């Protein structure tokens, strides 16, 4: 989808040819002239049919003096990024069934900072259509979006960032939504290799032999019940000097989670294809970095495997040795995510990172605590925690900090190993984080539990693309200003890269 910016007043927006016109109207709009749209806004307001509160809509058809046959007035409230997103999402939702190829999105007044980025992301999110395993399905019809503002020039950098984020988020959604037989560890590795077509990105993929030589036995133990071979994916984005310490992102890549021998109930087990959304978010971040080209070094680590219950699967009570040398008693094989992550977190230390952040659909307990609104944020460093929370607020991809008191780790004691992989039910999201903390040493470390935010259930079932926005804004904050504003590649080139890789609370665990 191509997004363009153009300086347009309401009269100019009315003259712009398209299949549909959405006019974003603030709650406090001063009289803006005698154009057809100005009169429509004024008269509908006086009649009580429309108001500029965020999300309020008025649909009409064939307005005199307006080139577009379909017109939607959408209230954007105070013009903040959050309320603009709400307005654009509502407007695009009512237009979604129409075969619209070009949409004009006109701002009746200048919005607040972040609003253009929010508008781009809202359009992309609302019109996204999954088609990979639906050969007869029709994809997104909308190919061109023109954003009109009283003065367009100051918003061009924000538009470019919004497009890059949208590209990364859709890449994450695509891989999160694929069924497990179309998103095996091998296919996930191919997707990562495909990203090397973008500037400054490199990829290395390790298989079972290399992983065994590294001593990643906790990772290997999770994979041993599956016929699909594990893959350990190492991505690098090199945007700064080689001497600059990288920020390391570690994404949980359980491409399907049955629970292993501690098998899950069958109802809604299909949603465990989403258990690799942490890995998918790392891929999405690198997809966006390839567009933005910031001055920063980033490493992405993805331990990818399936958790299956065959005769060779790890058993409850088995003790395995991690790459760090710590032994782990596996009391619940459905708490496997922390076992693949702990080896990857130890591996991350070899990069001498500025910080390590892991992203995982880790615990049903986090869903109980925070629902689907905020991701759980843990950190052993206050500055890192604050940076992640602020990035989430900026991205409209919010998190909430949870504690890491030492007392929470008491339940992980084992009579037969250095540590058990689970404690009791109480504080399950925290005890999972305390397990991971044992493997990071003194490194600045953050942990994002996205079990409640990575996907939606029910009629709207599908990956959300979170927390790509949070992570990209965090990295840009660490890099300072981007090295340059890169105009996003054309839709055809984006598609070429994409093609390189061919709630029940109780079930959101690992």
N, C-alpha and C positions, 0 to 999 in steps of 0.2 A: 504494500500500500504506500502510495506517495503522498506526502504532506507538503503543502506549500503555504507560504505567508504572503499576504498582500495588504497594503494599506487601503482600507475600505471604511467609509462611513455607511450609515444605513441606506442612503440612496444608492451608493455603489453596490452594496450587498444585494439590494433589490434587483439591480440590473444584471447581476452575475448569472450566467446560464448554468443550470444544474438540475438534477432530478429532485433535489430536496434542499431546503434552506432551514438551518437552525439558528435562531437569534438568541443570544445569551443576554438576558436583561437583568440588571442589578435591582436590588430591592428599592433603592433610592435613586430613581432615574429622573434627572431634570428634563424638561422639555427639550427635545433635540431636533426640532424642525417640522416640516410639513410633508415629508416623504410618506409614501404608502405605508412603510413599516412603522414609522413614528406615529402615524395616525392609528394604526392597528393596535399598537401598544397602549396608546393613550385611551382609546375608546374601549378596549377590552378591560382595561383597568377600572375605568369609571363604571362600567357595567357589572363589575365584580366577577368577571369571567377569568381574570388572570391577575396574578401578582408576582412580584419578583423574588419571592422567597425561594431558597434553594430547592430544586427538584419539582417546583410547580410547572405545569405544562399547559399550553393551549395549542391544539392542532387545528389547522385550517387548510383550505384548498382553493387554488385559483384566486389568489388575492389580486385585485386590480393593481397594475403597476409593478408586479413582482414576476420576474422571469421564471422562477422555480415553481412548478405546480404544487408541490407540497411545502407547507410552511409550518414550523414548530417554534413557538415562543417558549423559552426555557428560563425559569428564574435561576439566577446565579448568586442570589443573596448578596454577601459583602464582596464578592469577587475573589475570595481567597481560593487557594489551590484546592482545598477540600470541598468547598461548595461548588466550584466549577466542575470538579470531577462528578459530583452528585448530579449536577444539571446535565452534563453531557451524557452520562450513563443513562439517565432517564429518557432523554431525547432519542438517543440511538436505539434504546430498547423498543420504543414504539415504532421505529422505522425499520427494525431488523428484518421483518418479513417482506419488505419491499425490495425489488430488484434495482437497487440504487448503485450506480457506478461512480457518480460524482456527488459529493456533499459539500455544501458551503456552510461553514461554521463561523458566524459573524458575532463579534462582541460589540454590544451597543455602547459600551464605555470601556475604558482601560482597566483591566483587572489587576490583581495583586501579583507579586513575584511568585513564580511557580505555577501559575494558572495555565500557561501554554503547554508546559510539560504534562500537567494533569489532564488537560483536554486531549492531548495526543494519546496518552495511556488509556484514557477512558474509551475513546473511539476504538482503539486496537483491542481492548479487552472485551468490549460489548459485541464487537462484530467478529471476534475470533470463531473459527469453525474447525473442528477436528475432522480430518478426512482420511488419514493414513490407511486405516483398515476399513474404510467405507467406500469401496470403489464406485458405487453408484451415487454417492452423495455429492451435492453441489457445494463448492467451496464459497469463500467470501466473494460476494459480487462487487463490493465497494473497492475501488482501485485508486481513487483520487479524493483527497480532502483538502479543501482550500480554507485556511483560517484567515479571517479578515479582522483587522484591528484598526482603530483610528490612526495609529502609527506602528508599522510593522517592524522597521529596522532594529529596534532595541531587543527584539525577541528572537532573533535568529539563532543565537547560541543555545537558548533554552529549547527551541524547536529541535535542533540537532541532538541535544541530550535526550529529549523525549523520544525521538525516533530510535536512538541507540538502545535506550531502555526497553522500548516496545519490542525491538528485535530480540534482545536477550531474554525477555520474559516469555515471548512466544516460543523461543527455542526450548526453554525450560518446560513450558506447558506441553509442548509436542512430545518430549521424551517422558514426562510424567504420565501423560495420558495413554501412551502405547501399552497394549497388553504385554504381559511378561514374555511371551514367545516372540514378540517383536522388539523387545528391549532387554536382551540377554546381556551378561557382562561383556561378551565379545562385541555385540552390536554397540554397546555404550562406548567401548574403547574405539570403535570405528568412528563414532560421532565425535569423540575428542580429537582423533587424528584429523578429521575433516576441518577442524577449526584452525589448523596450521596454514590453511590457505589465506588466513587473515594475517596482516602484518604483525610482527614481533611475537607471535605465538609459536611455541614448540611443544611437542608431545612425545612422551616415552611410555610404553606399555610393558609392564612386567607380568609374566605368567606364573604358574604354580612353582616351577623350578626356581625361578629367581626369588620368589616370595619365601620359599622354604630356606634358601641360602641366607636370607636376611633374618631368619628366626621368627617370622610372624606366625607363630603357631596358634594364637587365639583367632586370628583372621582365617587361617586354614581350617581350624576346627569347625567353624560355621559352614564353610563350603563343602565339607567332606561328605555330606549326605546328598549332594546334587551331581547330576551328570554334566551339568554346565561348568566348564572350567572357570575358576576365578580370574579376575584381572585387577591389577593394581595400576591405576592410571596416574601419570605425573604430567601435569600441564604447567607451562611457564609462559608468563607474559613479561617481556623484558623491555620496559619503557624508560628505565633509569640507568644510571651507571652500574656496572657490575659490582661495585663496592657497596652499593645501597642495599641494606637489609630488606629482604622481601616480606610481604605479608602473605601468610599461608592460609588457604581455605581448604578445609577437609570436609568432604561431603559423603555422608553415609549412602552407600550404593547397594542396598539389598534389593535386587531387581524383582524378587518375589519372596514373601515371608509367610510360610505356612505355620510358623512357630516351632518347626522341627518336631522332636519327640514330644515336647510340651505343646501339642498341636492346638491350633485355634479352633473355635467353633466354625462350622462351614458357612453360616449366614454372613454375607457381606465379606467373605474372605477375598473375593475378587478385588476389593479395594487395596489389598496388600501389594498390588502392582505399584502403588504410590509410595512404597517404602523406600524408593530410591530418589525421592524428590530432593533430598539434600544434595545428592550427586548431580541431579538435573539442574539445581540452582547454581552449582559451581560451573557447569557447562554454560549456562545462560549468562553468568557474570563474564566469563571469558569471551562469549559472543559479543557482549556489549563493549568490553574493553577493546576488542579489535576494531570497533567503530570509533570509539572516543579517543583512543591513543593517549592516555594520560602519562605523566612523568612518574612512574612508580613500577616497582617490580612485584609481581604476584605469582605465587605458586599455588596450583590446585592439585590436591591429592584425593583420589577416589578409590577406596577399596570396594570392589564390586563383586558380588556373588549372590547365589540363591541360598535360602535356608529351607532345606527339604528333609523329610523324615524317613529316608530309606535305611536299609540294614547297616549301612556304614556310618550313619549319622552320629554326631556327638550325643552322649547320653547325660541326663541329669545326674550330677555327682562327679562327672569326669573332671579331672584337673589338667589344665594345659598351661604351657609356659609362654608368656608374651615375649615380644621382641626386647622389652626392657629387662627381662629376666625375672619379673614378678610372676608367681604362679597364681592361677585363677581357678576357683571351683565354680563350675557351671551348674548352678542350682536350678536354673530355668532356661531351657534352650530358646524360649521366646524372648529372652533378653539378649539377643544376639548382636544388636546394633552397636552396643558399647564394646563388644569383643572385636569387631572389625575396626572400630574407631581407635581403640587404645593402641593398637600396633601402628596405625597411621599417624597418630599424635606423637608417638615416640620417634617415628621416622622423620617427622617434620623438623625435629631439632637439628638435623644435619645441615639445614639451610641457614642456621643462625638467624632466625626470623625476628623481625620487629614485633610481630604478634602472630598468634595462631588462632583461627576461629573455626570451630567445627559447626556443621549445619546438619541436623538430623531429625527425622520423624521418630523421636526416641521413646516417648512415654505417653500412654493414655492418661496418666496422672496430670500431665500438663494440659490436656484437653479439659479435664475436670476443673483445673485451677483457672484457666484463662479462656476457655472456649475457642472460638474461631476468629476472635478479634485481634488479639495480640500474641506474638510469639514470645516464648519464654527466653529471657536473656540471663545468662550467668557469666561471671567474669571474676578472675582473681586479681584484677587491677581496676581501681575506681575510674581512672581516666579512660581506659578502654571501654568499660561499661557505659560511661557517659557518651562517648563517641558513637557507640552503636545505637544507643537510645535516640540521640539527636539525629543520626542518619535516618533512623526509622521514621521519626516525626517528619523530617523533610520529605521523605519519599512517600508519605502516607501509607507506610508499611510498618506499623508500630510494634514495639516490643515492650516487655515489662520485666524489670529486674527481679530475680528471685535469689534467695540467700544461699550461702555456701558455708555456714557455720560448721566447725569441725565435729560438733556433736552429731550431725546428720550422718557422718561416716561410720558411727559405731555399729550400725546394723549390718555393715559389710564384712564384719569379722568372720573368719572361717577357722574351724578346727583342723582343716586338712590342706589349706593353701594360704598364700599371703593375703588373699582377698576373695570374697564371694562376688558373683556378678549381680546379685540382687539382695536387697534388704526386705523389710516388710512393706505392706501396702502404704502405710503412712508416709507422706512426703516423697512419693515415688519419683517425681521429677527431680527433686533435689538429690536424693541418694544416687540416682543415675549420674547426675553431674559430678557428685563426689567421687564416684568410681573413675570417671574420665580424668578428674583432676590429679589422680595419683600418677598419671602417665605424662604430665606436662612439665614437671619439675618447676623451675623458677621462670620459665617462659611466660610472657604476657599472653594470657589465654582467655578466649571467650567461647561460649557454647550457646547455640541457638537451638532450642527445642521447638520444632515447627510442626509437631504432630497435629495441632489443631488448625494450622493456617495454610498448610501446603496443598490441601485439596478440600473440595466440598463434596458432601454426600447428597443423596436424594435426587430430585428431578434435575438439579443443576450439577450433577456429579462431574467432577473434572478437576484437574490441577489448576492452581491459582497463579503459579509463577512466583510466589513469594518464597524467600525474601530477597530476590534479585535486586529489587529497588533499594532496599536497606543496605545491602552489601556494596553495591556500586557507589552509592552516596558516601558510605564509610570510606571506601578506597579513594574516592576523589577528594574527600576531606583530608586524608593523609598525604595525598600527592600535592595538595594546593591546587592552583589553577591548571587545567589541562595544557599540555604542550602546545596544542593547536586545536582549533575547531575543525573536525573532519566532517565533511558532508557525507551523510550515510549513503552507502552504495545503493545502486538501483535495485528495484524489486527483483529483477532477473538474477543479479549476482547474489543477492541474499538467498534466493531460492536454490541457487546452485550449491551454496554452502550447506543449506539445510538438507539437501538431498544426499550429501556425502554420508549421512548416517541414516543408511536406508531408514452412618458413623455411630458405627457403634463404638462408644468410648473404650469398651473393654478390649476391642481388637486393635486399637492404635497403640501397640506396644512393641518394643524391640530394643 
